[in-house]
Amino acid sequence: MSRLDSLLPLLACPRCGARLNPHPSQVVCADCSTAYPLRNGVPVLLPETIEEAGTGEASVDDPVSRHPYSQESLRIIEEHRGEWVLDLGAGGKLQRWDNVVQIDIFRYPMTDVVGSADRLPFRDNSFGAVISQAVFEHLQYPQAAVEEIRRVLKPGGVVKIDTAFLQPEHGYPHHFYNATETGLREWFREFDLRWSGVEPHQHPRWSLSWFLGVYLDRLPADAAALLRTTPLGDVVDALHRSGTGAAMPQDAAIMDALGALPEHHLRTLAAGVSIRAINPSKTLSSVSTPSVAGAPPVVATDLDRKLSATRLDLEHLREELAAAQEQRLLANDLARYMAQYYREIPDPDAPEPPVPSLQVRLVACAKDVARAVLPGPVWKFLRGIARSRRAAAAARAEESRKVAPLQEADVVPAVAAQQPFVSVVLQPFDEEALTTAFFSLVRQSHTGWEMILLGHPDQSPAVRKAMADFCRLDKRVVLVGKDEKAWDWRGRYRLMLQEGTTLSFNALEEMFTLSLARPGTEAIMADHDATLGRDDVMPPMRCLSAPVPQAGSSLAASAPFVLLMTDALRRNGAGGIIDVNYQQLAHIPLVLFHTVQEPPSPADRSTVIR
């Protein structure tokens, strides 16, 4: 019996609470007929207002995401061998227990069910115990999650919750709350509380270790070195004196080092956060909002969540509209170029051919008369002269098209004297993908770029012609051999562009602005959306960039959707890998790249660029 078959009696529709019936690729509610997908045998049972978060990775080097069980949690699992135990927010566990159901918003390798804590997809009284470790700080509606735990837990069942108190901001996608012991007891006030307090793995020394480790890791190297060699007592004394207005001269160096924490890392370790807002106009709907105050927590959070989801959908629609407008402009650029390259393609914008004038009709009549009156050899001689003249005119027109297939007004003039912000490297095999990539650069709001086109023996004549055309058209485009090392990058950053990828028209402006705000950033990452094939009618799927690596991690020099500083590539990218840490990497949470993922061809071209 499969894992899904054993769990099916526990599962319930998150929309109406009815049982679910299995199908080959989905499970369907027996009452409301809502269908939920199966991903590699894992049911994704999310409310309609929550988007599927995707997959997660489990690693032995990342204990935060896999949440190793505490001794107390292991004891509860052993004591309930004959019952089901729910691990709420299990994360990337590296092993599976037969009696433990692992649920998470992400689909990790060992996840049994994908679901939301405030709408658990299980029947009432299904579990003998519920455990949750390092999860409640990431829940938007923790009180609703408590109500759901009580619903799915049998009477007399055990619940064991570990959550954050003094911890830096962490986790993805959100870190909402840090709870005191009093706050945690308040959440679970409807339960028969037997004990609360601090377990060994929650000792203050681990909080201190986490704070100090993150603080030192994110400081500039010189400031971190000073603090590492300064006695802890001296640091504490300097902070106390500065806080009481009695700072001494020797405290300046310590306080300067502590104050060197980059601004974009302040919120991770802040003693507090603040907000300032303006009360908007009060509409009828906002006035009637207090009527949900007496509703059950799950109902109230559903209303809040639907409102948030509607606002999020509106924002997504705006983004999709902007992307569609960009794609329309790129399609027009592609059509204009192709119409000049393939002359047999009619221009849909071309005006209707004019009606022949009287002069043209008279000339045609004169030709007919001459053909009837003149002897045959004379007519053939005159017709040959006319044909040779037309052929010469056609040859001159073709030569002019080869020199300038596009109008110079269609592109931004190059500024060769300035160092470009980014060198975009592409090895094209498809003329349509090359053309759209080129025009997505031409239309950038920030013009500081150069495009390096790599040649290859397998490229078609159409691709080679397009490459030559773009080199003649825009001086920022350079054609080099198969090896990009034959060209010395002029840009401050280098972007390895995947074939089929285009840039949002504001992509380089966003990245350039970030580089000014964070000097010394060696890698800039951004999100992208993916379309599965050019004929796919489904909306693009948003893909998040890779997670920010820990200190001592590395990035591949050919990583897509990442701008890498050329100095770092020259310094340590010879082996295809560059080292990064928190201070050297930045992430822009915007979709700045659009990619078309075509099905792989028999000859895999993924090894062409190394």
C-alpha positions as CSV (number, residue, x, y, z in Angstrom):
1,M,0.0,0.0,0.0
2,S,1.3,3.4,-1.0
3,R,1.9,6.3,1.5
4,L,-1.1,8.1,0.0
5,D,-3.4,5.1,0.4
6,S,-2.5,4.9,4.1
7,L,-3.1,8.7,4.6
8,L,-6.3,9.0,2.6
9,P,-8.7,8.2,5.5
10,L,-7.2,11.1,7.4
11,L,-7.5,13.7,4.6
12,A,-10.4,16.2,4.2
13,C,-11.2,18.9,1.7
14,P,-9.8,22.2,3.0
15,R,-12.8,24.0,1.4
16,C,-15.7,22.0,2.9
17,G,-14.2,19.3,5.1
18,A,-15.6,16.4,3.2
19,R,-13.6,13.2,2.3
20,L,-11.4,13.1,-0.8
21,N,-11.5,10.5,-3.5
22,P,-8.2,9.5,-5.3
23,H,-7.7,9.8,-9.0
24,P,-4.6,9.2,-11.1
25,S,-3.2,12.7,-11.0
26,Q,-5.4,14.4,-8.3
27,V,-7.7,13.9,-5.4
28,V,-11.3,15.2,-5.7
29,C,-13.7,16.2,-2.9
30,A,-16.7,14.0,-2.7
31,D,-19.1,16.9,-1.9
32,C,-17.9,20.1,-3.5
33,S,-16.0,18.4,-6.4
34,T,-12.9,20.6,-5.9
35,A,-9.9,18.9,-7.4
36,Y,-6.5,19.1,-5.8
37,P,-3.3,18.1,-7.7
38,L,-0.9,15.2,-6.8
39,R,2.8,16.2,-7.2
40,N,4.9,13.0,-7.3
41,G,2.2,11.3,-5.2
42,V,2.0,14.2,-2.7
43,P,-1.5,15.8,-2.4
44,V,-1.4,19.6,-2.5
45,L,-4.4,20.6,-0.3
46,L,-4.3,24.4,-0.2
47,P,-7.2,26.7,0.1
48,E,-8.1,28.5,-3.1
49,T,-6.7,31.8,-1.8
50,I,-3.2,30.4,-1.3
51,E,-0.8,29.9,-4.2
52,E,1.3,26.7,-4.3
53,A,4.7,27.6,-3.0
54,G,6.6,24.9,-4.9
55,T,9.4,22.5,-3.8
56,G,12.0,22.9,-1.0
57,E,15.4,21.4,-0.6
58,A,16.7,19.4,2.4
59,S,20.3,19.5,3.3
60,V,22.4,18.0,6.1
61,D,24.2,21.4,6.2
62,D,21.0,23.3,6.9
63,P,19.6,22.4,10.3
64,V,17.2,25.3,10.3
65,S,15.1,24.0,7.4
66,R,15.1,20.4,8.5
67,H,14.3,21.1,12.2
68,P,15.8,18.1,14.0
69,Y,13.4,16.7,16.6
70,S,14.1,17.6,20.2
71,Q,14.3,14.8,22.8
72,E,10.8,15.6,24.0
73,S,9.4,15.4,20.5
74,L,11.1,12.1,19.9
75,R,9.6,10.8,23.2
76,I,6.1,11.8,22.1
77,I,6.5,10.1,18.7
78,E,7.6,6.8,20.5
79,E,4.7,7.0,23.0
80,H,2.2,7.3,20.1
81,R,3.4,4.4,17.9
82,G,-0.1,3.2,17.6
83,E,-1.6,6.5,16.6
84,W,-0.9,9.1,14.0
85,V,1.3,12.1,15.0
86,L,1.1,15.3,13.0
87,D,4.4,17.2,12.4
88,L,3.1,20.7,11.6
89,G,5.6,22.6,9.4
90,A,7.9,19.6,9.2
91,G,10.4,21.3,6.8
92,G,13.1,19.3,5.1
93,K,13.3,16.2,7.4
94,L,15.9,13.7,6.2
95,Q,13.9,10.7,7.3
96,R,10.3,9.5,7.7
97,W,8.5,7.9,10.6
98,D,5.7,5.4,9.9
99,N,3.3,7.1,12.3
100,V,4.2,10.7,11.6
101,V,2.4,12.8,9.0
102,Q,4.7,15.6,7.7
103,I,2.8,18.6,6.4
104,D,4.4,21.8,5.1
105,I,3.6,24.7,2.8
106,F,6.6,23.6,0.7
107,R,7.0,20.2,-0.9
108,Y,10.2,18.8,0.6
109,P,11.4,15.2,-0.3
110,M,9.8,13.7,2.8
111,T,6.7,15.9,2.9
112,D,3.5,13.8,3.0
113,V,0.9,16.6,2.5
114,V,1.2,20.2,1.3
115,G,-1.2,22.4,3.3
116,S,-1.8,25.5,5.3
117,A,-1.6,25.6,9.1
118,D,-4.8,27.7,9.5
119,R,-6.8,25.3,7.3
120,L,-5.5,21.9,8.0
121,P,-6.7,19.3,5.4
122,F,-7.5,16.6,7.9
123,R,-10.7,15.2,9.5
124,D,-11.7,16.0,13.0
125,N,-10.0,13.9,15.8
126,S,-7.5,12.3,13.5
127,F,-4.3,12.6,15.5
128,G,-3.1,11.4,18.9
129,A,-0.4,14.1,19.1
130,V,0.7,17.2,17.2
131,I,4.2,18.6,17.3
132,S,5.6,21.7,15.7
133,Q,9.1,23.1,15.8
134,A,10.2,26.6,14.8
135,V,7.0,27.2,12.8
136,F,4.6,29.6,14.6
137,E,6.9,32.6,14.1
138,H,6.2,32.1,10.3
139,L,2.4,31.9,10.5
140,Q,0.4,34.8,9.5
141,Y,-2.6,33.6,11.6
142,P,-1.2,31.7,14.6
143,Q,-4.5,31.8,16.5
144,A,-6.4,30.2,13.6
145,A,-3.6,27.5,13.5
146,V,-4.2,26.8,17.2
147,E,-7.9,26.3,16.6
148,E,-7.2,23.9,13.7
149,I,-4.8,21.9,15.9
150,R,-7.5,21.5,18.5
151,R,-10.0,20.4,15.8
152,V,-7.8,17.6,14.3
153,L,-6.4,16.5,17.7
154,K,-8.2,13.7,19.6
155,P,-9.6,14.5,23.1
156,G,-6.8,13.9,25.5
157,G,-4.2,14.2,22.7
158,V,-0.9,15.9,23.3
159,V,0.4,19.0,21.6
160,K,4.0,20.1,21.8
161,I,4.9,23.5,20.3
162,D,8.4,25.1,20.0
163,T,8.6,28.6,18.7
164,A,11.0,31.6,18.5
165,F,11.5,34.3,21.1
166,L,14.9,36.0,20.9
167,Q,15.9,35.1,17.3
168,P,17.0,37.1,14.3
169,E,14.6,37.5,11.5
170,H,14.9,34.4,9.4
171,G,13.1,31.9,7.1
172,Y,11.2,32.2,3.9
173,P,8.9,33.7,2.8
174,H,8.0,35.5,6.0
175,H,8.8,35.8,9.7
176,F,5.8,37.3,11.4
177,Y,6.0,36.9,15.2
178,N,8.4,36.2,18.0
179,A,6.5,35.0,21.1
180,T,7.2,35.2,24.8
181,E,6.2,32.4,27.1
182,T,3.1,34.4,28.1
183,G,2.2,35.0,24.5
184,L,2.5,31.3,23.7
185,R,0.3,30.3,26.7
186,E,-2.3,32.9,25.5
187,W,-2.5,31.3,22.1
188,F,-3.1,27.9,23.7
189,R,-5.4,29.2,26.5
190,E,-8.2,26.7,25.5
191,F,-5.9,23.7,26.2
192,D,-5.2,22.1,29.5
193,L,-1.6,23.5,29.9
194,R,0.7,21.1,31.8
195,W,4.0,22.8,31.3
196,S,5.7,25.8,29.6
197,G,9.2,27.1,29.7
198,V,12.6,26.9,28.1
199,E,14.0,23.6,26.9
200,P,17.8,22.8,26.6
201,H,18.0,23.6,22.9
202,Q,16.3,27.0,23.7
203,H,18.9,28.1,26.2
204,P,19.8,31.9,25.9
205,R,23.4,30.9,24.9
206,W,22.1,29.7,21.6
207,S,20.2,32.9,21.0
208,L,23.4,34.9,21.9
209,S,25.4,32.6,19.5
210,W,22.9,33.2,16.7
211,F,22.8,37.0,17.1
212,L,26.5,37.4,17.4
213,G,27.2,35.0,14.6
214,V,24.9,36.8,12.2
215,Y,26.1,40.2,13.4
216,L,29.7,39.5,12.8
217,D,29.1,37.7,9.5
218,R,27.3,40.7,8.0
219,L,29.7,43.4,9.2
220,P,32.5,44.6,6.9
221,A,35.7,42.6,7.3
222,D,37.6,45.2,9.2
223,A,34.8,46.0,11.7
224,A,34.3,42.2,12.3
225,A,38.0,41.7,12.9
226,L,38.1,44.5,15.4
227,L,35.2,43.1,17.4
228,R,36.5,39.5,17.3
229,T,39.7,40.7,19.0
230,T,37.9,42.9,21.6
231,P,37.1,41.3,25.0
232,L,33.4,40.9,25.4
233,G,33.4,42.9,28.7
234,D,34.9,45.9,26.8
235,V,32.1,45.7,24.2
236,V,29.4,45.5,26.9
237,D,30.9,48.4,28.9
238,A,31.2,50.6,25.7
239,L,27.5,49.9,24.9
240,H,26.5,50.7,28.5
241,R,28.4,54.0,28.6
242,S,27.2,55.1,25.2
243,G,23.6,54.3,26.2
244,T,23.9,56.4,29.4
245,G,25.6,59.4,27.7
246,A,29.0,58.7,29.4
247,A,31.0,57.4,26.4
248,M,34.7,57.5,26.7
249,P,37.3,58.1,23.9
250,Q,38.3,54.4,23.7
251,D,34.6,53.5,23.1
252,A,34.6,55.2,19.7
253,A,36.3,52.4,17.7
254,I,34.0,49.8,19.2
255,M,30.8,51.8,18.6
256,D,31.9,52.6,15.0
257,A,32.5,48.9,14.4
258,L,29.1,48.0,15.8
259,G,27.5,50.8,13.7
260,A,29.0,49.5,10.5
261,L,26.2,47.0,10.0
262,P,24.8,47.6,6.5
263,E,21.4,49.3,6.5
264,H,19.7,46.5,4.6
265,H,20.6,44.0,7.4
266,L,19.3,46.2,10.3
267,R,15.8,44.6,10.3
268,T,17.3,41.1,10.7
269,L,18.8,42.0,14.2
270,A,16.8,45.1,15.2
271,A,15.8,45.7,18.8
272,G,12.4,46.8,17.4
273,V,10.6,47.9,14.3
274,S,8.3,50.8,13.7
275,I,5.5,51.8,11.3
276,R,3.9,55.0,10.1
277,A,0.7,55.0,8.1
278,I,-2.3,57.1,7.0
279,N,-5.9,56.1,7.6
280,P,-7.5,55.8,4.1
281,S,-11.0,56.9,3.3
282,K,-13.7,55.0,5.1
283,T,-15.9,53.2,2.6
284,L,-19.0,51.2,3.3
285,S,-17.0,47.9,3.3
286,S,-14.5,49.3,5.8
287,V,-17.2,50.5,8.1
288,S,-18.9,47.1,8.2
289,T,-15.6,45.2,8.9
290,P,-16.2,45.0,12.7
291,S,-19.1,42.6,12.0
292,V,-16.6,39.8,11.6
293,A,-15.1,40.3,15.0
294,G,-17.4,37.8,16.6
295,A,-16.9,35.2,13.8
296,P,-14.8,32.1,14.5
297,P,-11.1,32.6,14.0
298,V,-11.0,30.5,10.8
299,V,-13.9,32.4,9.2
300,A,-12.3,35.7,10.1
301,T,-8.9,34.8,8.8
302,D,-10.6,33.5,5.6
303,L,-12.1,37.0,5.0
304,D,-8.8,38.7,5.7
305,R,-7.0,36.3,3.5
306,K,-9.4,36.6,0.6
307,L,-9.0,40.4,0.8
308,S,-5.2,40.1,0.8
309,A,-5.4,37.5,-2.0
310,T,-7.6,39.9,-4.1
311,R,-5.1,42.7,-3.6
312,L,-2.2,40.3,-4.5
313,D,-4.1,39.2,-7.6
314,L,-4.6,42.8,-8.7
315,E,-0.9,43.4,-8.3
316,H,-0.1,40.3,-10.3
317,L,-2.5,41.4,-13.0
318,R,-0.7,44.7,-13.2
319,E,2.6,42.9,-13.5
320,E,1.2,40.5,-16.2
321,L,-0.2,43.5,-18.1
322,A,3.2,45.2,-18.1
323,A,4.9,42.0,-19.2
324,A,2.3,41.5,-22.0
325,Q,2.8,45.0,-23.3
326,E,6.6,44.4,-23.3
327,Q,6.1,41.1,-25.2
328,R,3.9,42.9,-27.7
329,L,6.6,45.4,-28.4
330,L,9.2,42.7,-28.8
331,A,6.8,40.8,-31.1
332,N,6.5,44.0,-33.3
333,D,10.3,44.4,-33.4
334,L,10.7,40.7,-34.4
335,A,8.0,41.1,-37.1
336,R,9.7,44.2,-38.6
337,Y,13.1,42.5,-38.7
338,M,11.7,39.2,-40.1
339,A,9.7,41.1,-42.7
340,Q,12.9,42.7,-44.0
341,Y,14.9,39.5,-43.9
342,Y,12.2,37.3,-45.4
343,R,10.8,39.6,-48.1
344,E,8.0,37.2,-49.0
345,I,6.3,37.8,-45.6
346,P,3.7,40.6,-46.2
347,D,3.8,43.6,-43.8
348,P,0.3,43.7,-42.1
349,D,0.8,47.4,-41.5
350,A,1.6,48.2,-45.2
351,P,-1.0,50.3,-47.0
352,E,-3.0,48.9,-49.8
353,P,-1.3,49.1,-53.2
354,P,-2.5,52.2,-55.1
355,V,-4.6,52.0,-58.3
356,P,-2.3,52.4,-61.3
357,S,-2.2,55.9,-62.7
358,L,-3.2,56.9,-66.2
359,Q,0.5,57.2,-67.1
360,V,1.3,53.7,-66.0
361,R,-1.7,52.3,-68.0
362,L,-0.5,54.2,-71.1
363,V,3.0,52.8,-70.8
364,A,1.6,49.3,-70.5
365,C,-0.5,49.9,-73.6
366,A,2.5,51.2,-75.5
367,K,4.5,48.0,-74.6
368,D,1.7,45.9,-75.9
369,V,1.6,47.9,-79.2
370,A,5.4,47.7,-79.5
371,R,5.4,43.9,-79.0
372,A,2.8,43.5,-81.8
373,V,4.5,45.9,-84.3
374,L,8.3,45.3,-83.8
375,P,10.0,42.2,-85.3
376,G,10.7,39.4,-82.8
377,P,14.5,39.8,-82.6
378,V,14.2,43.5,-81.9
379,W,11.6,43.0,-79.2
380,K,13.8,40.3,-77.5
381,F,16.8,42.6,-77.6
382,L,14.9,45.5,-76.0
383,R,13.4,43.2,-73.4
384,G,16.9,41.9,-72.4
385,I,18.2,45.4,-71.8
386,A,15.2,46.1,-69.6
387,R,15.7,42.9,-67.6
388,S,19.4,43.6,-67.0
389,R,18.6,47.1,-65.7
390,R,15.9,45.6,-63.3
391,A,18.4,43.0,-62.1
392,A,21.0,45.6,-61.4
393,A,18.5,47.7,-59.4
394,A,17.4,44.6,-57.4
395,A,21.1,43.8,-56.6
396,R,21.7,47.3,-55.3
397,A,18.5,47.1,-53.2
398,E,19.6,43.7,-51.7
399,E,23.0,45.1,-50.9
400,S,21.5,48.0,-49.1
401,R,19.3,45.6,-47.1
402,K,22.3,43.6,-46.0
403,V,24.1,46.7,-44.8
404,A,21.1,48.1,-42.8
405,P,18.3,45.6,-42.3
406,L,16.7,47.9,-39.7
407,Q,16.3,51.6,-39.4
408,E,18.9,53.3,-37.2
409,A,16.1,55.2,-35.4
410,D,14.9,51.9,-34.0
411,V,17.9,51.5,-31.6
412,V,19.7,53.6,-29.0
413,P,23.0,54.9,-30.3
414,A,26.0,53.3,-28.6
415,V,28.2,55.3,-26.1
416,A,31.5,53.5,-26.6
417,A,33.5,55.9,-24.4
418,Q,31.7,54.8,-21.2
419,Q,32.2,51.5,-19.4
420,P,28.9,49.6,-19.7
421,F,27.1,48.4,-16.5
422,V,26.7,44.8,-17.7
423,S,28.1,42.5,-20.4
424,V,25.4,40.2,-21.6
425,V,26.8,36.9,-23.0
426,L,24.6,34.8,-25.4
427,Q,25.4,31.9,-27.7
428,P,22.3,31.7,-29.9
429,F,21.0,28.9,-32.0
430,D,17.5,30.2,-32.7
431,E,17.0,33.5,-34.7
432,E,13.7,34.3,-33.0
433,A,15.1,33.9,-29.5
434,L,18.2,36.0,-30.5
435,T,16.1,38.8,-32.0
436,T,13.8,39.1,-29.0
437,A,16.8,39.0,-26.6
438,F,18.5,41.8,-28.6
439,F,15.4,44.0,-28.7
440,S,14.8,43.5,-25.0
441,L,18.2,45.0,-24.4
442,V,17.6,47.8,-27.0
443,R,14.4,48.8,-25.1
444,Q,16.1,48.9,-21.6
445,S,15.5,52.1,-19.7
446,H,19.1,51.9,-18.6
447,T,21.4,51.9,-21.7
448,G,24.7,50.9,-20.2
449,W,25.1,47.4,-21.7
450,E,27.1,45.5,-24.2
451,M,26.0,42.2,-25.8
452,I,28.6,39.5,-26.6
453,L,27.4,37.0,-29.2
454,L,29.3,33.7,-29.2
455,G,29.7,31.9,-32.5
456,H,29.4,28.2,-33.0
457,P,29.8,25.8,-36.0
458,D,26.3,24.5,-35.5
459,Q,24.6,27.9,-35.9
460,S,22.3,28.2,-38.9
461,P,22.9,30.8,-41.7
462,A,19.8,32.7,-40.5
463,V,21.3,33.0,-37.0
464,R,24.7,34.1,-38.3
465,K,23.0,36.7,-40.5
466,A,21.0,38.0,-37.6
467,M,24.2,38.2,-35.5
468,A,26.0,40.1,-38.2
469,D,23.0,42.4,-38.7
470,F,22.9,43.3,-35.0
471,C,26.6,43.9,-34.8
472,R,26.4,46.4,-37.7
473,L,23.2,48.0,-36.3
474,D,24.4,48.6,-32.7
475,K,28.0,49.1,-31.7
476,R,27.2,47.7,-28.3
477,V,26.9,44.2,-29.9
478,V,30.1,42.3,-30.4
479,L,30.5,39.0,-32.3
480,V,33.3,36.7,-31.0
481,G,34.4,33.1,-31.4
482,K,33.0,30.1,-29.5
483,D,35.0,31.0,-26.4
484,E,33.9,34.1,-24.6
485,K,37.4,34.5,-23.0
486,A,38.5,35.7,-26.4
487,W,36.7,39.0,-25.5
488,D,37.6,41.1,-22.5
489,W,34.3,42.1,-20.8
490,R,34.0,45.8,-20.5
491,G,31.0,45.7,-18.2
492,R,31.1,46.0,-14.4
493,Y,28.9,42.9,-14.3
494,R,28.4,39.9,-16.5
495,L,25.1,38.2,-17.3
496,M,25.1,34.7,-18.9
497,L,21.8,34.8,-20.8
498,Q,20.0,31.6,-21.4
499,E,18.6,31.2,-24.9
500,G,14.9,32.0,-24.9
501,T,15.3,34.6,-22.1
502,T,14.4,38.2,-22.4
503,L,14.7,41.0,-19.8
504,S,12.0,43.3,-18.5
505,F,12.5,46.7,-19.9
506,N,13.3,48.1,-16.4
507,A,15.6,45.2,-15.4
508,L,19.0,46.9,-15.8
509,E,17.7,50.1,-14.2
510,E,16.6,48.1,-11.1
511,M,19.9,46.3,-10.9
512,F,22.0,49.5,-11.6
513,T,20.1,51.3,-8.8
514,L,20.8,48.5,-6.4
515,S,24.5,48.5,-7.3
516,L,24.7,52.2,-6.4
517,A,22.9,51.6,-3.1
518,R,25.1,48.6,-2.2
519,P,28.6,49.2,-3.5
520,G,30.8,46.1,-3.6
521,T,27.9,43.7,-4.4
522,E,29.4,40.8,-6.4
523,A,26.2,39.0,-7.3
524,I,22.7,40.4,-8.0
525,M,19.8,38.0,-8.3
526,A,16.2,38.4,-9.5
527,D,13.1,36.3,-10.0
528,H,11.9,35.1,-13.4
529,D,8.8,33.7,-15.0
530,A,8.8,30.7,-17.2
531,T,6.6,29.7,-20.2
532,L,6.7,26.0,-21.1
533,G,7.0,26.4,-24.9
534,R,6.1,29.2,-27.3
535,D,2.7,27.6,-28.0
536,D,1.8,27.3,-24.3
537,V,-1.5,28.9,-23.5
538,M,-1.1,28.8,-19.7
539,P,0.1,31.9,-17.9
540,P,3.8,32.1,-17.1
541,M,4.9,30.4,-13.9
542,R,6.8,32.7,-11.5
543,C,10.1,31.2,-10.3
544,L,12.0,32.5,-7.3
545,S,15.7,32.9,-7.6
546,A,18.0,30.6,-5.6
547,P,18.0,31.3,-1.9
548,V,20.6,33.7,-0.5
549,P,23.6,31.4,0.3
550,Q,25.2,31.3,3.7
551,A,28.7,32.6,4.3
552,G,31.3,30.4,2.6
553,S,28.9,29.2,-0.1
554,S,29.5,29.7,-3.9
555,L,27.7,30.4,-7.2
556,A,28.4,28.9,-10.6
557,A,30.0,31.4,-12.9
558,S,27.5,30.4,-15.6
559,A,24.4,30.7,-13.2
560,P,21.4,32.1,-15.1
561,F,19.4,35.2,-13.9
562,V,22.4,36.4,-11.9
563,L,24.6,39.4,-12.5
564,L,28.2,38.5,-11.4
565,M,30.8,41.2,-10.9
566,T,33.5,40.8,-13.6
567,D,36.3,41.6,-11.1
568,A,35.2,38.6,-9.0
569,L,35.0,36.4,-12.1
570,R,38.5,37.4,-13.1
571,R,39.7,36.9,-9.6
572,N,38.2,33.5,-8.7
573,G,36.0,32.4,-11.5
574,A,38.6,30.4,-13.5
575,G,37.2,27.2,-12.2
576,G,33.6,28.1,-12.9
577,I,32.8,28.9,-9.2
578,I,32.9,32.2,-7.3
579,D,32.7,32.5,-3.5
580,V,29.9,34.7,-2.1
581,N,28.5,35.7,1.3
582,Y,25.7,37.8,2.7
583,Q,27.5,41.1,2.1
584,Q,28.4,40.3,-1.5
585,L,25.0,39.1,-2.7
586,A,21.7,40.9,-3.3
587,H,18.3,39.7,-4.3
588,I,15.6,41.8,-6.1
589,P,12.2,40.3,-5.4
590,L,10.8,41.3,-8.8
591,V,10.3,39.4,-12.0
592,L,13.0,40.9,-14.2
593,F,13.6,37.9,-16.6
594,H,11.1,36.1,-18.9
595,T,12.1,32.7,-20.3
596,V,10.6,30.2,-22.7
597,Q,11.6,26.7,-21.7
598,E,11.4,24.6,-25.0
599,P,11.3,20.8,-24.8
600,P,14.9,19.4,-25.0
601,S,16.1,18.6,-28.5
602,P,17.8,15.3,-29.3
603,A,21.1,17.1,-29.5
604,D,21.3,18.7,-26.1
605,R,22.8,22.2,-26.4
606,S,23.2,22.7,-22.7
607,T,26.9,21.7,-22.9
608,V,27.7,24.3,-25.6
609,I,28.5,27.1,-23.1
610,R,30.8,26.1,-20.3
